[in-house]
Amino acid sequence: MSARRQYWMLAIAAASILAVTTGLRNALGLFVSPLNTSTGLGIVTVSFALAVGQFVWGAAQPIFGALADRAGSFRIIVTGAVLLALGLAVTPLMHTSMGLVLFLGVVSAAGAGGGSFSVLMGAAAQRLPPERRAFASGFINAGGSFGQFVFAPVAQVLISAFGWVTALLTLAAAALTTIPLALPLRARESAQKAAQTGSITLSEQTLIAFKDRSYWCLHAGFFTCGFHIAFLVTHLPGEVALCGLPASVSAASLALIGLSNIVGSLTVGWLAQTYRMKMLLVWIYATRAVAIALYLLAPHAPLTFYLFAVVLGLSWLATVPPTAGLVGKLFGTRYLATLFGLTLLAHQIGGFFGAWLGGIAVASSGSYEWMWYADIVLATAASLINLPIREAAPQAATA
């Protein structure tokens, strides 16, 4: 098999897996209202369960990343698929806050982490030459955006046509499709591990990273990214409802975010081959702050949400390729799944607060206004905090 064909098989497989896991996770905001109505647990409890899910998904990243660095990515993806399907399938049976948090917030989120960014991008980076990594990261990331574009409207159609329980069970079945999709990632794992024998240990590499200011700057910026994305994924349907608009507007907006981020991810992956990745992050976060400010000033009509979704989508997960690329550029790819997984943990700590505080805000004040203002401040801070990151002019990354 030619190297070019292997490259595309690997990239397409990883992008497809991310499409499923990310698409399923980002469609869960559509279930907030049905869950609240069915269980009677309250919007704060449902938001807290999804907030726990944001944190657990992040906490699972370095754990699964470290396991993938040792045992190979295929086994981790299979384990994640089973957990994700189990968590989603059992959630309709839960009518207590503890049960909801356990299966929706812990089991399903941990499963999604097994087939997500750290494992997939780590596997790709370790198998691809340096000159292909930046665009491959953007391509894989675009898969996650495509999944959101597909699963958000599909989930809404299923909820409307068959009820939220059938919709959630259908999503659980879809999670299992990542198992056959992971088969191309088994190739070359033995040779890969043999070639890495005798290199620096995981604990040594992690200690080096934690002593580096640039690594902490990446964590801080990614914290804000997680806050922003989790707040919107969880509460955009609620914001749309507060404006007196139908649920179809929120589903279409989430789909537009995913579709636009395909363009954003591919574009950023391509630009990262030419421009400093830290400057790409600076402009991405600044764009978010401006977009939110303009949204607050605009009339809250369907067209406003659609335009807002497109602008946000261009920067949505476009932060992932340059962030993963900088981790690999600073510390190499041997333990990229683990080190980037730790960065994703910071992202999801922000995600926990974005999802949870959004629920508290609307329950206490009846609106999300102060959350939008907080988001502007955090996005501006994230833009500035990426400036001190040390990064040489773009060249072939160090393997």
C-alpha positions as CSV (number, residue, x, y, z in Angstrom):
1,M,0.0,0.0,0.0
2,S,1.4,3.4,-0.9
3,A,2.3,6.0,1.8
4,R,-0.3,8.4,0.4
5,R,-3.1,5.8,0.6
6,Q,-2.1,4.9,4.1
7,Y,-2.1,8.6,5.1
8,W,-5.7,9.1,3.8
9,M,-7.0,5.8,5.3
10,L,-5.6,6.8,8.7
11,A,-6.9,10.4,8.5
12,I,-10.4,9.4,7.2
13,A,-10.7,6.6,9.9
14,A,-9.8,9.0,12.7
15,A,-12.0,11.8,11.4
16,S,-15.0,9.4,11.1
17,I,-14.6,8.2,14.7
18,L,-14.4,11.8,15.9
19,A,-17.5,12.6,13.9
20,V,-19.4,10.0,15.8
21,T,-18.1,10.7,19.3
22,T,-18.2,14.5,19.0
23,G,-21.5,14.5,17.1
24,L,-23.2,12.5,19.9
25,R,-21.7,14.6,22.7
26,N,-22.7,17.9,21.1
27,A,-26.2,16.8,20.4
28,L,-27.0,16.2,24.1
29,G,-28.0,19.8,24.7
30,L,-31.1,19.0,22.8
31,F,-32.1,16.5,25.5
32,V,-31.9,19.0,28.4
33,S,-35.6,20.1,28.2
34,P,-37.0,16.6,27.6
35,L,-34.9,15.2,30.5
36,N,-36.0,18.0,32.7
37,T,-39.7,17.5,31.8
38,S,-39.6,13.7,32.1
39,T,-37.6,13.3,35.3
40,G,-38.7,16.5,37.1
41,L,-35.2,16.9,38.5
42,G,-34.9,20.5,37.4
43,I,-32.8,22.4,34.9
44,V,-29.9,22.8,37.4
45,T,-29.6,19.1,38.0
46,V,-29.7,18.2,34.4
47,S,-27.1,20.9,33.6
48,F,-25.0,19.6,36.5
49,A,-25.0,16.1,35.0
50,L,-23.9,17.4,31.6
51,A,-21.3,19.6,33.4
52,V,-19.9,16.5,35.1
53,G,-19.9,14.9,31.6
54,Q,-17.8,17.8,30.4
55,F,-15.3,17.3,33.2
56,V,-15.2,13.5,32.9
57,W,-14.7,13.7,29.2
58,G,-11.7,15.9,29.8
59,A,-10.3,13.8,32.7
60,A,-10.6,10.7,30.5
61,Q,-8.4,12.2,27.9
62,P,-5.0,11.9,29.6
63,I,-5.9,8.6,31.1
64,F,-6.9,7.0,27.8
65,G,-4.1,8.9,26.1
66,A,-1.5,7.3,28.4
67,L,-3.1,3.8,27.9
68,A,-3.1,4.3,24.1
69,D,0.6,5.3,24.3
70,R,1.3,2.0,26.0
71,A,-1.3,-0.5,24.6
72,G,-2.3,1.0,21.2
73,S,-5.2,3.2,20.2
74,F,-7.5,0.4,18.8
75,R,-8.3,-1.2,22.2
76,I,-9.0,2.2,23.7
77,I,-11.4,3.2,21.0
78,V,-13.3,-0.1,21.3
79,T,-13.5,0.3,25.1
80,G,-14.8,3.8,24.7
81,A,-17.4,2.8,22.2
82,V,-18.9,0.3,24.6
83,L,-19.0,2.7,27.5
84,L,-20.5,5.5,25.3
85,A,-23.3,3.2,24.1
86,L,-23.9,1.9,27.5
87,G,-24.2,5.3,29.1
88,L,-26.6,6.7,26.5
89,A,-28.7,3.5,26.5
90,V,-29.2,3.4,30.3
91,T,-29.8,7.2,30.8
92,P,-33.6,6.9,30.0
93,L,-34.0,4.5,32.9
94,M,-32.5,7.0,35.4
95,H,-34.9,9.1,37.4
96,T,-32.6,10.2,40.2
97,S,-30.0,12.9,40.1
98,M,-27.3,10.3,41.1
99,G,-28.3,8.0,38.3
100,L,-28.4,10.7,35.8
101,V,-24.9,12.0,36.8
102,L,-23.5,8.4,36.8
103,F,-24.6,7.3,33.3
104,L,-25.0,10.6,31.4
105,G,-22.2,12.5,33.2
106,V,-19.7,9.7,33.9
107,V,-20.1,6.5,31.8
108,S,-21.1,8.0,28.5
109,A,-18.6,10.9,28.8
110,A,-15.7,8.6,29.7
111,G,-16.6,6.5,26.7
112,A,-16.6,9.5,24.3
113,G,-13.2,10.3,25.7
114,G,-11.9,6.9,24.5
115,G,-12.5,7.9,20.9
116,S,-11.7,11.6,20.9
117,F,-9.0,14.1,20.3
118,S,-6.0,12.9,22.4
119,V,-6.2,9.3,21.3
120,L,-6.9,10.0,17.6
121,M,-4.5,12.9,17.1
122,G,-1.8,11.1,19.1
123,A,-2.2,8.0,16.9
124,A,-2.1,10.1,13.7
125,A,0.9,12.2,14.8
126,Q,3.0,9.1,15.7
127,R,2.3,7.5,12.2
128,L,2.7,10.5,9.9
129,P,5.7,12.5,8.8
130,P,6.1,16.0,10.3
131,E,5.1,17.9,7.2
132,R,1.7,16.1,7.1
133,R,0.7,16.5,10.8
134,A,-0.8,20.0,10.8
135,F,-3.2,19.4,8.0
136,A,-4.0,15.9,9.2
137,S,-5.0,17.4,12.6
138,G,-7.2,19.9,10.9
139,F,-8.8,17.2,8.8
140,I,-9.4,14.9,11.8
141,N,-10.8,17.9,13.7
142,A,-13.2,18.7,10.8
143,G,-14.6,15.2,11.2
144,G,-15.8,16.2,14.7
145,S,-17.5,19.2,13.2
146,F,-19.1,17.2,10.5
147,G,-20.5,14.9,13.2
148,Q,-22.1,17.8,14.9
149,F,-23.6,19.0,11.6
150,V,-25.1,15.5,11.1
151,F,-26.2,14.4,14.6
152,A,-27.7,17.7,15.9
153,P,-30.6,17.8,13.3
154,V,-30.9,14.0,13.2
155,A,-31.3,14.0,17.0
156,Q,-33.9,16.7,16.8
157,V,-35.9,14.9,14.1
158,L,-35.8,11.7,16.2
159,I,-37.0,13.5,19.3
160,S,-39.8,15.2,17.5
161,A,-40.9,12.0,15.6
162,F,-40.3,9.2,18.1
163,G,-39.6,10.8,21.5
164,W,-36.4,11.5,23.4
165,V,-36.0,7.9,24.7
166,T,-36.0,6.4,21.2
167,A,-33.7,9.2,20.0
168,L,-31.2,8.5,22.8
169,L,-31.2,4.8,22.2
170,T,-30.6,5.4,18.5
171,L,-27.6,7.5,19.4
172,A,-26.3,4.7,21.6
173,A,-26.4,2.3,18.7
174,A,-24.6,4.8,16.6
175,A,-21.7,4.9,19.1
176,L,-20.9,1.3,18.3
177,T,-20.1,2.2,14.7
178,T,-16.7,3.5,15.9
179,I,-15.5,-0.1,16.4
180,P,-15.2,-1.1,12.8
181,L,-14.1,2.5,11.9
182,A,-11.0,2.0,14.2
183,L,-9.7,-1.1,12.3
184,P,-7.2,1.0,10.1
185,L,-5.6,2.3,13.3
186,R,-4.4,-1.2,14.2
187,A,-1.9,-1.1,11.4
188,R,1.8,-0.5,12.2
189,E,1.2,-0.3,16.0
190,S,3.8,-3.0,16.7
191,A,6.4,-1.4,14.5
192,Q,5.6,2.0,16.1
193,K,6.0,0.7,19.7
194,A,9.2,-1.1,18.8
195,A,10.7,2.1,17.3
196,Q,9.9,4.0,20.5
197,T,11.6,1.6,22.8
198,G,14.2,3.3,24.9
199,S,12.9,6.8,24.6
200,I,12.3,9.2,27.4
201,T,9.7,7.9,30.0
202,L,6.2,9.3,30.3
203,S,6.8,10.7,33.8
204,E,10.0,12.5,32.7
205,Q,8.3,14.0,29.7
206,T,5.3,15.1,31.7
207,L,7.6,16.8,34.3
208,I,9.4,18.7,31.6
209,A,6.1,19.9,30.2
210,F,4.8,21.1,33.5
211,K,7.9,23.2,34.0
212,D,7.3,25.0,30.7
213,R,5.4,28.3,30.8
214,S,4.2,27.8,27.3
215,Y,2.5,24.6,28.2
216,W,0.6,26.4,31.0
217,C,-0.4,29.2,28.6
218,L,-1.9,26.6,26.3
219,H,-3.9,25.2,29.3
220,A,-5.2,28.6,30.3
221,G,-6.4,29.4,26.7
222,F,-8.0,26.0,26.3
223,F,-9.8,26.4,29.7
224,T,-11.6,29.4,28.1
225,C,-12.3,27.4,25.0
226,G,-14.0,24.7,27.0
227,F,-16.1,27.2,29.0
228,H,-17.3,28.8,25.8
229,I,-18.1,25.6,23.9
230,A,-19.8,23.7,26.8
231,F,-22.0,26.7,27.6
232,L,-23.2,27.0,24.1
233,V,-23.6,23.2,23.4
234,T,-25.6,22.8,26.6
235,H,-27.6,26.1,26.7
236,L,-28.0,27.4,23.2
237,P,-31.3,25.5,22.9
238,G,-32.4,27.2,26.1
239,E,-31.3,30.7,24.8
240,V,-33.3,30.1,21.6
241,A,-36.4,29.1,23.7
242,L,-36.0,32.2,25.9
243,C,-36.2,34.3,22.7
244,G,-39.5,32.6,21.8
245,L,-38.2,30.7,18.9
246,P,-38.8,27.0,18.0
247,A,-36.4,24.1,18.8
248,S,-35.7,23.8,15.1
249,V,-33.7,27.0,15.3
250,S,-31.4,25.6,17.9
251,A,-30.9,22.3,16.0
252,A,-30.2,24.3,12.8
253,S,-27.8,26.6,14.7
254,L,-25.8,23.6,16.1
255,A,-25.7,22.1,12.7
256,L,-24.4,25.3,11.2
257,I,-21.7,25.5,13.8
258,G,-20.5,22.0,12.9
259,L,-20.7,22.7,9.2
260,S,-18.8,26.0,9.5
261,N,-16.1,24.4,11.7
262,I,-15.3,22.0,8.9
263,V,-14.1,25.0,6.9
264,G,-12.5,26.6,10.0
265,S,-10.6,23.4,10.9
266,L,-9.3,22.7,7.4
267,T,-8.3,26.3,7.0
268,V,-6.5,26.5,10.3
269,G,-4.8,23.2,9.7
270,W,-3.5,24.5,6.3
271,L,-2.5,27.9,7.8
272,A,-0.6,26.2,10.6
273,Q,1.9,24.9,8.0
274,T,2.8,28.5,7.2
275,Y,2.0,30.7,10.2
276,R,2.9,30.6,13.9
277,M,0.2,28.5,15.6
278,K,0.1,30.7,18.7
279,M,-0.9,33.7,16.5
280,L,-3.7,31.6,15.0
281,L,-4.9,31.0,18.5
282,V,-4.7,34.7,19.4
283,W,-7.0,35.6,16.4
284,I,-9.4,32.7,17.0
285,Y,-10.1,33.7,20.6
286,A,-10.3,37.4,19.7
287,T,-12.9,36.5,17.0
288,R,-15.1,34.8,19.5
289,A,-15.1,37.8,21.8
290,V,-16.2,40.1,19.0
291,A,-18.8,37.6,17.7
292,I,-20.5,37.4,21.1
293,A,-20.5,41.2,21.6
294,L,-22.2,41.6,18.2
295,Y,-24.7,38.9,19.0
296,L,-25.8,40.7,22.2
297,L,-26.3,43.9,20.2
298,A,-28.3,42.2,17.4
299,P,-32.1,41.4,17.4
300,H,-32.6,37.8,18.5
301,A,-34.3,36.6,15.3
302,P,-33.6,33.2,13.6
303,L,-31.3,34.9,11.1
304,T,-29.2,36.3,13.9
305,F,-28.7,32.8,15.4
306,Y,-27.8,31.4,12.1
307,L,-25.2,34.1,11.3
308,F,-23.9,33.8,14.9
309,A,-23.6,30.1,14.5
310,V,-21.6,30.4,11.2
311,V,-19.1,32.9,12.7
312,L,-18.7,30.9,15.9
313,G,-18.4,27.7,13.8
314,L,-15.4,29.0,11.9
315,S,-13.5,29.2,15.3
316,W,-15.4,26.5,17.2
317,L,-12.9,23.7,17.4
318,A,-10.4,25.3,15.2
319,T,-8.4,25.8,18.3
320,V,-7.6,22.1,18.5
321,P,-5.2,21.7,15.5
322,P,-2.9,24.6,16.6
323,T,-3.1,23.6,20.3
324,A,-2.2,19.9,19.5
325,G,0.4,21.1,17.0
326,L,2.1,23.3,19.6
327,V,2.2,20.5,22.1
328,G,3.8,18.2,19.5
329,K,6.2,21.0,18.4
330,L,7.3,21.8,22.0
331,F,7.6,18.2,23.3
332,G,7.5,15.8,20.4
333,T,4.9,13.2,19.5
334,R,6.0,10.2,21.6
335,Y,3.6,11.1,24.4
336,L,1.4,13.5,22.5
337,A,-1.8,11.6,23.4
338,T,-1.0,12.0,27.1
339,L,0.3,15.6,27.1
340,F,-2.5,16.9,24.8
341,G,-4.9,14.9,26.9
342,L,-3.9,16.9,30.0
343,T,-4.5,20.1,28.0
344,L,-7.9,18.8,27.1
345,L,-8.5,18.2,30.8
346,A,-8.0,22.0,31.3
347,H,-10.5,22.5,28.4
348,Q,-13.1,20.4,30.1
349,I,-12.6,21.9,33.6
350,G,-13.7,25.1,31.8
351,G,-16.4,23.1,30.1
352,F,-17.7,22.0,33.5
353,F,-18.1,25.6,34.7
354,G,-19.6,26.7,31.4
355,A,-22.4,24.0,31.5
356,W,-23.1,24.2,35.2
357,L,-23.0,28.0,35.7
358,G,-25.2,28.4,32.6
359,G,-27.9,26.4,34.4
360,I,-27.5,28.4,37.6
361,A,-27.7,31.6,35.7
362,V,-31.0,30.9,33.9
363,A,-32.5,29.4,37.1
364,S,-31.6,32.4,39.2
365,S,-32.1,35.3,36.8
366,G,-34.2,33.9,34.0
367,S,-31.6,34.7,31.4
368,Y,-28.0,33.9,30.3
369,E,-26.9,37.6,30.1
370,W,-24.1,37.6,32.6
371,M,-22.8,34.3,31.1
372,W,-22.4,36.1,27.8
373,Y,-20.4,38.9,29.4
374,A,-18.2,36.4,31.2
375,D,-17.6,34.7,27.9
376,I,-16.4,37.9,26.3
377,V,-14.0,38.6,29.1
378,L,-12.6,35.1,29.1
379,A,-12.2,35.0,25.3
380,T,-10.3,38.3,25.3
381,A,-8.0,37.0,28.1
382,A,-7.4,33.7,26.2
383,S,-6.4,35.7,23.1
384,L,-3.8,37.6,25.1
385,I,-2.4,34.7,27.1
386,N,-1.3,32.9,24.0
387,L,1.1,35.7,23.0
388,P,4.0,34.7,25.4
389,I,4.1,31.1,24.1
390,R,7.6,30.3,22.7
391,E,7.3,29.1,19.1
392,A,9.8,29.3,16.3
393,A,8.9,30.1,12.7
394,P,7.0,27.2,11.1
395,Q,9.3,24.4,10.0
396,A,9.1,20.6,9.9
397,A,8.0,19.6,13.4
398,T,10.3,17.5,15.6
399,A,9.1,13.9,15.8
